């Protein structure tokens, strides 16, 4: 290879010496550089494995490879062609991060022509995680009865970190202030929102880069089968109550997750809460919806198919009519008996219902109203997940801003049914 470059340089100098025209010299130089860069041939186009589709077993990762040894692979997930400023592929990428996105990749190597851009023909769909609830509370079609979603699985890395195999995220095992040991000894300390973010960004642990988790990331640790705390305490011992997320709610508030019960509400940034940091790629939660034109909407990221309109409305383009409320048991049975687009329907569990909340919106309701028109703006929607701390209640999403709380099962709230994996 080096002999080829030396020969080309020699030829270039000889040609330039015999050339008096500056423009001709420029063309000769560009031509020689192009010839040198392509002297090794063309890098083989990357390939993907596995193929696109809906997956729910963990761990599951996308591998991108090229047959050209020593080539660097770059990939994008925003639909644009990747460049050398895009993500550098170094290890298999978890499908949780890629779900619903268009994956493109190309490979490059010094002395070679860049490969063609490869595009994954479709997208990966990855259902929401299981809530952890296994008790049906005597209701057919409830969360505990169906137990829909991706199974949870953790790996304690033995270095103060825990890998969530269902998402690929790596978590700080212990809370801020505790010792990063097996039992998280010591006392967890509180911080306001600004200091929480600073603590995570400066954390030195296991050679990783850390950050304050988003609301959606922090919610993945909730286990709705238990309370005091609502988290796997074998993996995350000595967990406190309220924890900061990095997701803002207006100017003065940010979302916090309550690991005592499981509710998620905004909290003033000046207040002091607990902190647990996360490492890994941030997931893009932008819209991945397709209106199927038959009263249903598909979320490509999760593979779930949603009832476009709320219960009581007409399943038409704009969801005309008036949405109606019901108690929890009626909501479960109404979704079980829904006949729409030839699908089997159910009342969504709380993790499924949270997956269509849009936390970026600043006006009510906290959902994509282009896809889900006429959604009731200031009330609650039922999930099929019972509140483990008080089984006479079930979890709901408050439509105005996406708060997660619970309501008595005899109360009347709105309903949107779901179908799918």
C-alpha positions as CSV (number, residue, x, y, z in Angstrom):
1,X,0.0,0.0,0.0
2,X,2.8,2.5,1.0
3,X,4.6,1.7,-2.3
4,X,1.5,2.7,-4.2
5,X,1.2,6.0,-2.4
6,X,4.9,6.8,-3.0
7,X,4.5,6.0,-6.7
8,X,1.5,8.3,-7.0
9,X,3.3,11.1,-5.2
10,X,6.2,10.8,-7.6
11,X,3.9,10.9,-10.6
12,X,2.1,13.9,-9.2
13,X,5.4,15.9,-8.8
14,X,6.5,15.0,-12.3
15,X,3.2,16.1,-13.7
16,X,3.1,19.3,-11.8
17,X,6.6,20.1,-12.9
18,X,5.6,19.9,-16.5
19,X,2.4,21.8,-16.0
20,X,2.4,25.6,-16.1
21,X,-1.3,26.2,-15.9
22,X,-2.4,26.7,-12.2
23,X,-5.9,25.3,-12.9
24,X,-4.4,22.2,-14.5
25,X,-2.2,21.7,-11.5
26,X,-5.3,21.8,-9.3
27,X,-7.1,19.2,-11.3
28,X,-4.1,17.0,-11.3
29,X,-3.7,17.3,-7.6
30,X,-7.4,16.5,-6.9
31,X,-7.2,13.6,-9.3
32,X,-4.2,12.2,-7.6
33,X,-5.7,12.5,-4.1
34,X,-8.9,10.8,-5.3
35,X,-6.9,8.0,-6.9
36,X,-4.9,7.5,-3.7
37,X,-8.0,7.5,-1.6
38,X,-9.6,4.8,-3.8
39,X,-6.5,2.7,-4.2
40,X,-7.7,0.1,-1.7
41,X,-11.1,-0.4,-3.4
42,X,-14.6,0.2,-1.9
43,X,-15.6,-0.6,1.6
44,X,-18.2,-3.4,1.7
45,X,-21.8,-2.1,2.5
46,X,-22.8,-2.8,6.1
47,X,-25.4,-5.5,6.9
48,X,-27.8,-5.7,9.8
49,X,-28.8,-8.6,12.1
50,X,-31.5,-9.4,13.1
51,X,-34.0,-8.3,10.5
52,X,-36.6,-5.7,11.5
53,X,-39.7,-6.8,13.3
54,X,-41.4,-6.9,16.7
55,X,-39.2,-8.4,19.5
56,X,-39.9,-9.0,23.1
57,X,-37.1,-11.3,24.4
58,X,-34.2,-10.0,26.3
59,X,-31.4,-9.2,25.8
60,X,-31.9,-8.3,22.1
61,X,-29.4,-6.2,20.2
62,X,-28.8,-5.1,16.6
63,X,-25.4,-6.0,15.1
64,X,-24.0,-3.9,12.2
65,X,-21.1,-5.4,10.3
66,X,-19.0,-5.1,7.2
67,X,-16.7,-7.6,5.6
68,X,-14.0,-5.0,5.1
69,X,-11.6,-5.5,8.0
70,X,-10.6,-2.5,10.0
71,X,-13.4,-0.3,8.7
72,X,-15.4,2.1,10.9
73,X,-19.2,1.9,10.8
74,X,-21.3,5.0,11.5
75,X,-25.1,4.8,11.9
76,X,-28.0,7.2,12.3
77,X,-31.6,6.8,13.6
78,X,-33.2,10.1,12.5
79,X,-33.9,9.1,8.9
80,X,-30.9,11.1,7.5
81,X,-27.9,9.5,5.9
82,X,-25.1,9.0,8.5
83,X,-21.8,10.8,8.3
84,X,-18.6,10.5,10.3
85,X,-20.2,12.8,12.8
86,X,-23.0,10.2,13.5
87,X,-23.0,7.4,16.0
88,X,-19.8,5.4,15.8
89,X,-20.7,1.7,16.0
90,X,-18.6,-0.2,18.5
91,X,-20.8,-2.8,20.0
92,X,-24.3,-4.2,19.4
93,X,-27.0,-1.7,20.0
94,X,-30.1,-2.5,22.1
95,X,-33.3,-2.6,20.2
96,X,-35.0,-0.6,23.0
97,X,-33.0,2.4,21.9
98,X,-33.7,1.8,18.2
99,X,-37.4,1.0,18.4
100,X,-39.5,2.9,15.8
101,X,-36.5,4.5,14.2
102,X,-35.1,4.3,10.6
103,X,-31.6,2.9,11.0
104,X,-29.0,3.7,8.3
105,X,-25.3,2.9,8.3
106,X,-22.2,3.3,6.1
107,X,-18.6,2.2,6.6
108,X,-15.3,4.0,5.9
109,X,-11.6,3.2,5.9
110,X,-8.5,5.2,5.1
111,X,-7.4,4.5,1.5
112,X,-10.8,3.2,0.5
113,X,-13.9,4.6,-1.1
114,X,-16.7,4.8,1.5
115,X,-19.4,2.1,1.3
116,X,-22.9,2.7,0.1
117,X,-25.4,3.6,2.8
118,X,-27.4,0.6,4.0
119,X,-30.9,1.2,5.3
120,X,-32.9,-1.2,7.4
121,X,-36.0,-1.9,5.3
122,X,-38.4,-1.5,8.2
123,X,-38.3,-0.6,11.9
124,X,-37.9,-2.5,15.2
125,X,-40.9,-2.6,17.5
126,X,-40.3,-3.2,21.2
127,X,-43.3,-3.5,23.5
128,X,-43.4,-1.6,26.9
129,X,-41.9,-3.5,29.8
130,X,-44.0,-5.7,32.0
131,X,-45.4,-3.8,35.0
132,X,-44.5,-6.7,37.4
133,X,-48.1,-7.3,38.4
134,X,-49.0,-11.0,38.5
135,X,-52.2,-10.9,40.5
136,X,-55.3,-10.6,38.4
137,X,-57.5,-9.3,41.3
138,X,-60.2,-11.6,39.9
139,X,-60.7,-9.5,36.8
140,X,-60.3,-11.2,33.4
141,X,-58.4,-8.9,31.0
142,X,-56.7,-6.9,33.7
143,X,-52.9,-6.4,33.8
144,X,-52.2,-9.2,36.3
145,X,-54.3,-11.6,34.3
146,X,-52.6,-10.9,30.9
147,X,-49.1,-9.8,32.1
148,X,-48.3,-8.2,28.7
149,X,-44.9,-6.7,27.9
150,X,-41.2,-7.4,27.9
151,X,-39.9,-9.4,30.9
152,X,-37.5,-7.6,33.3
153,X,-34.0,-8.8,33.9
154,X,-31.0,-7.2,35.7
155,X,-27.3,-8.0,35.9
156,X,-25.4,-6.7,38.9
157,X,-22.0,-5.9,37.5
158,X,-20.2,-6.0,40.8
159,X,-18.7,-2.6,40.4
160,X,-21.5,-0.4,41.8
161,X,-23.5,-0.6,38.6
162,X,-26.5,-2.6,37.4
163,X,-27.3,-3.3,33.7
164,X,-31.0,-3.5,32.9
165,X,-31.1,-6.2,30.2
166,X,-34.6,-5.1,29.1
167,X,-33.4,-1.6,28.1
168,X,-29.6,-1.8,27.9
169,X,-29.3,1.1,30.3
170,X,-26.6,0.9,33.1
171,X,-27.7,2.2,36.5
172,X,-25.9,3.4,39.5
173,X,-26.8,0.7,42.0
174,X,-26.9,2.9,45.0
175,X,-28.3,6.4,45.6
176,X,-26.3,9.6,45.8
177,X,-24.5,9.6,49.2
178,X,-24.5,5.9,49.7
179,X,-21.5,3.6,49.4
180,X,-21.4,1.8,46.0
181,X,-21.2,-1.6,47.7
182,X,-23.4,-4.7,47.8
183,X,-25.9,-3.4,50.3
184,X,-25.6,0.3,49.5
185,X,-24.5,1.1,53.0
186,X,-24.4,4.7,54.3
187,X,-27.0,7.4,54.1
188,X,-28.6,8.6,50.8
189,X,-28.4,12.4,50.5
190,X,-30.8,14.8,48.9
191,X,-30.2,17.5,46.2
192,X,-32.1,20.1,44.3
193,X,-32.6,19.5,40.6
194,X,-29.6,21.5,39.4
195,X,-27.3,19.9,41.9
196,X,-28.7,16.5,41.0
197,X,-27.7,17.0,37.4
198,X,-24.3,18.3,38.3
199,X,-23.7,15.3,40.6
200,X,-24.5,12.8,37.8
201,X,-22.5,14.5,35.1
202,X,-19.4,14.6,37.4
203,X,-19.9,11.1,38.8
204,X,-16.8,8.9,38.5
205,X,-17.9,5.3,38.6
206,X,-16.9,2.2,36.6
207,X,-15.3,4.3,33.9
208,X,-18.6,5.4,32.5
209,X,-20.2,8.7,31.5
210,X,-23.3,9.4,33.7
211,X,-26.3,11.6,33.6
212,X,-29.6,12.3,35.4
213,X,-32.1,9.9,33.9
214,X,-35.2,11.2,31.9
215,X,-38.6,10.6,33.3
216,X,-39.2,7.7,30.9
217,X,-35.9,6.1,31.8
218,X,-36.5,6.4,35.6
219,X,-40.0,5.0,35.2
220,X,-38.6,1.8,33.7
221,X,-37.4,0.8,37.2
222,X,-40.9,0.9,38.7
223,X,-42.3,-2.5,39.8
224,X,-46.1,-2.2,40.2
225,X,-46.4,-5.5,42.0
226,X,-45.0,-4.1,45.2
227,X,-44.8,-0.9,47.3
228,X,-42.6,0.6,50.1
229,X,-40.6,0.6,47.7
230,X,-42.0,0.1,44.2
231,X,-38.6,-1.3,42.9
232,X,-36.6,-4.5,43.0
233,X,-34.8,-4.1,46.3
234,X,-32.6,-7.1,45.7
235,X,-31.0,-5.2,42.8
236,X,-31.4,-1.7,44.2
237,X,-31.2,-2.0,48.0
238,X,-32.0,0.9,50.4
239,X,-33.9,2.9,47.8
240,X,-35.5,6.1,49.0
241,X,-38.8,7.7,48.1
242,X,-38.8,10.6,45.6
243,X,-36.2,10.7,42.9
244,X,-35.4,13.4,40.3
245,X,-35.6,12.9,36.6
246,X,-34.0,15.3,34.0
247,X,-37.3,15.9,32.3
248,X,-38.7,19.4,32.8
249,X,-42.3,20.3,33.4
250,X,-42.6,24.0,32.7
251,X,-40.1,26.6,34.0
252,X,-39.9,25.8,37.7
253,X,-40.8,22.1,37.9
254,X,-39.3,18.8,36.8
255,X,-40.8,15.3,36.9
256,X,-40.1,13.1,39.9
257,X,-40.8,9.4,40.5
258,X,-42.1,8.1,43.8
259,X,-40.5,4.8,44.5
260,X,-42.6,4.4,47.7
261,X,-45.9,4.0,45.8
262,X,-45.1,4.5,42.0
263,X,-46.8,7.8,41.2
264,X,-45.1,10.3,38.9
265,X,-45.8,14.0,39.3
266,X,-44.0,17.4,38.7
267,X,-41.9,18.8,41.6
268,X,-40.4,22.2,42.2
269,X,-36.7,22.2,41.1
270,X,-35.6,24.0,44.2
271,X,-36.7,21.2,46.5
272,X,-34.4,18.4,47.6
273,X,-34.9,14.8,46.4
274,X,-32.9,11.6,46.0
275,X,-30.7,10.9,43.0
276,X,-29.8,7.8,41.0
277,X,-27.7,8.3,37.8
278,X,-27.8,6.4,34.5
279,X,-25.4,5.6,31.7
280,X,-26.1,4.8,28.1
281,X,-27.6,6.3,25.0
282,X,-30.5,8.6,25.4
283,X,-33.7,7.3,23.7
284,X,-35.6,9.5,21.2
285,X,-39.3,9.5,22.2
286,X,-40.6,11.5,19.2
287,X,-43.8,10.4,17.5
288,X,-43.8,7.0,15.7
289,X,-47.5,6.8,15.0
290,X,-49.3,5.7,11.8
291,X,-53.0,6.3,11.4
292,X,-54.4,3.1,9.8
293,X,-57.6,4.9,8.5
294,X,-59.9,2.4,10.2
295,X,-60.3,3.9,13.7
296,X,-56.9,2.5,14.8
297,X,-53.4,3.9,15.2
298,X,-50.2,1.9,15.2
299,X,-47.2,2.9,17.3
300,X,-44.2,1.6,15.4
301,X,-42.0,1.9,18.4
302,X,-44.0,-0.5,20.6
303,X,-45.9,-2.5,18.0
304,X,-49.1,-1.6,19.9
305,X,-52.3,-0.7,18.0
306,X,-54.5,1.9,19.7
307,X,-58.1,2.9,19.5
308,X,-57.8,6.3,17.9
309,X,-60.8,7.7,19.7
310,X,-61.9,7.6,23.3
311,X,-64.7,5.3,24.5
312,X,-68.1,6.8,23.4
313,X,-66.7,8.8,20.5
314,X,-67.2,7.8,16.9
315,X,-64.2,5.9,15.4
316,X,-63.8,8.4,12.6
317,X,-61.1,10.8,11.4
318,X,-61.8,13.5,14.0
319,X,-63.4,11.4,16.8
320,X,-66.7,13.1,16.6
321,X,-69.2,12.6,19.4
322,X,-68.8,12.7,23.2
323,X,-66.3,10.6,25.2
324,X,-68.0,8.8,28.0
325,X,-66.6,7.6,31.4
326,X,-67.0,4.4,33.3
327,X,-65.8,2.7,36.5
328,X,-62.7,0.4,36.3
329,X,-64.4,-3.0,35.9
330,X,-66.7,-1.7,33.2
331,X,-63.6,-0.2,31.4
332,X,-61.9,-3.6,31.5
333,X,-65.0,-5.4,30.2
334,X,-65.8,-2.8,27.5
335,X,-62.3,-3.1,26.0
336,X,-62.5,-6.9,26.2
337,X,-65.7,-6.8,24.1
338,X,-64.7,-4.1,21.7
339,X,-65.1,-5.0,18.0
340,X,-63.0,-2.7,15.9
341,X,-60.9,-3.4,12.8
342,X,-61.1,-7.2,13.4
343,X,-58.7,-7.0,16.4
344,X,-58.7,-8.3,20.0
345,X,-58.7,-5.4,22.4
346,X,-57.9,-4.9,26.1
347,X,-57.6,-2.0,28.6
348,X,-53.9,-1.0,28.5
349,X,-51.7,-1.6,31.5
350,X,-50.0,1.4,33.0
351,X,-46.8,1.0,31.1
352,X,-48.6,0.7,27.8
353,X,-50.8,3.8,28.7
354,X,-47.7,5.8,29.6
355,X,-46.1,5.0,26.3
356,X,-48.4,7.5,24.5
357,X,-47.9,10.3,26.9
358,X,-46.1,13.3,25.3
359,X,-44.0,15.0,28.1
360,X,-42.8,17.6,25.6
361,X,-46.2,19.3,25.2
362,X,-46.8,22.5,27.1
363,X,-50.6,22.5,26.5
364,X,-53.2,20.0,27.5
365,X,-53.8,17.2,26.7
366,X,-50.3,15.5,27.0
367,X,-50.8,13.4,23.8
368,X,-50.3,13.9,20.1
369,X,-53.8,15.3,19.2
370,X,-53.1,15.1,15.5
371,X,-53.1,11.3,15.9
372,X,-55.5,11.1,18.9
373,X,-57.9,14.0,18.2
374,X,-60.6,15.1,20.7
375,X,-58.7,13.5,23.6
376,X,-60.2,14.8,26.9
377,X,-57.8,17.4,28.1
378,X,-58.5,17.7,31.9
379,X,-59.4,14.3,33.3
380,X,-58.0,10.8,33.8
381,X,-57.8,7.6,31.7
382,X,-57.9,4.2,33.2
383,X,-55.2,1.6,33.0
384,X,-55.8,-2.1,33.8
385,X,-53.1,-2.1,36.6
386,X,-54.3,-2.3,40.1
387,X,-52.7,-0.1,42.8
388,X,-50.8,-2.7,44.9
389,X,-50.8,-0.5,48.0
390,X,-54.6,-0.4,48.0
391,X,-56.3,-2.9,45.6
392,X,-59.6,-1.0,45.6
393,X,-57.8,1.5,43.4
394,X,-56.1,1.3,39.9
395,X,-53.5,3.4,38.1
396,X,-54.6,6.3,35.8
397,X,-52.9,8.8,33.6
398,X,-54.0,12.4,34.1
399,X,-54.5,13.7,30.6
400,X,-53.7,17.3,31.2
401,X,-49.9,16.9,31.7
402,X,-49.3,13.1,31.9
403,X,-49.2,12.7,35.7
404,X,-49.3,9.1,36.9
405,X,-51.6,8.5,40.0
406,X,-54.3,6.2,41.1
407,X,-58.1,6.4,41.5
408,X,-60.7,4.4,43.3
409,X,-62.1,1.7,41.0
410,X,-65.6,2.9,41.6
411,X,-64.7,6.3,40.1
412,X,-65.6,7.2,36.5
413,X,-62.8,7.9,34.2
414,X,-62.2,7.8,30.4
415,X,-61.1,4.8,28.4
416,X,-58.9,4.2,25.3
417,X,-58.4,0.5,24.4
418,X,-55.2,-1.2,23.0
419,X,-54.4,-4.2,20.9
420,X,-51.1,-5.9,20.0
421,X,-48.2,-7.9,21.2
